[in-house]
């Protein structure tokens, strides 16, 4: 293979589609010819120089792709050339080809378009690992999702409803709240003019909170928790340092849990491979049955990656943004 093309972040606002050295699969890896790549806030942070890739990972942006297997490395026996797949990555997705450890591959769910499948791995693995494997969300419990109309939020609503849980969400416009209600959210709160704590406490408090805001919402999230509640922080859009009232936490027997997906090891307990296996076995049948659907808010050619980043940053889009090749 000659040089391939990929997006190179020359600055936060200049994402250039240009030639870069090609990639080949190492032992235990698979090479994917990329059909589409999902866009995530981590990509925006990396382009701005604020979120470097884990050691050994590609410097190219992109944490999820869909496409076709172009080659397999030594020690790979479960995947074959020509098979359509999607994949969870530590980096490298904004490119014509990407090498990925075989445990991080997922089959394309039945009925899902190959392009749209690029918007599934990150949200599916994030939501399933945090709501089910970490927080133990179960039937009859109340989940509060901040940013309900986002890619993660829209997926979390659907997963929670399939688990038999109730869902409350926050969002910034009536259109986004209406969208969340269509997905199954029962309590919808416009964070510009409503108090989510009061609304959630009226319902008995949240058993699980999936939070993208971090410090800005820390104290109010603890207020919104039910007894034995679990606050799972997966983002820091509202800052990294907040004051935690331990008295409130202890009185509720509550837990605050911080998690991240990108830097986990490929294999072992709590690894990306273990999460991917759980998603494939337990969540993918729901997707294949049409009970959970990918929510794609925008599809742009990969040459327009800069516009895709602007769109995601603006909050104008509902669901995922996908780059197509």
WOMOUR-V377672 format. One line per field, one symbol per residue. ss: DSSP state (@ for helix, = for strand, . for the rest). burial: I if it has 24 or more other ideal C-beta (glycine too) atoms within 12 Angstrom, else O. Layout:
ss=???
burial=???
This chain:
ss=...========..=======........===========.@@@@@@@................=========...........=====......=.=====@@@===........@@@@.@@@@@@@@@@@@@@.......=====...=@@@@@@@@@@@@...======..@@@@@@@@@@...====.....@@@@@@@...======..@@@@@@@@@@@=========............@@@@@@...====.............@@@@@@@@@@@@@@@@@.......======@@@@@@@@@@@@@....======.
burial=OOOIIIIIIOOOOOIOIOOIOOIOIOOOIIIIIIIIIIIIIIIIIIIOOOIOIOOOIIIIIIIIIIIIIIIIIOOIOOIOOOIIIIIIIIIIIIIIIIIIIIIIIIIIIOOIOIIIIIIIIIIIIIIIIIIIIIIOIOOOIIIIIIIIIIIIIIIIIIIIIIIOIIIIIIIIOOOIIOIIIOIIIIIIIOIOOOOIIOIIIOOOIIIIIIIIIIOOIIIIIIIIIIOOIIIIIIIIIOOOOOOIOOOIIOOIOIIIIOIIIIOIOIOOOOIIIIIIIIIIOIIIOIIOOOOIIIIIIIIIOIOIIIOIIOIIOOOOIIIIIIIII
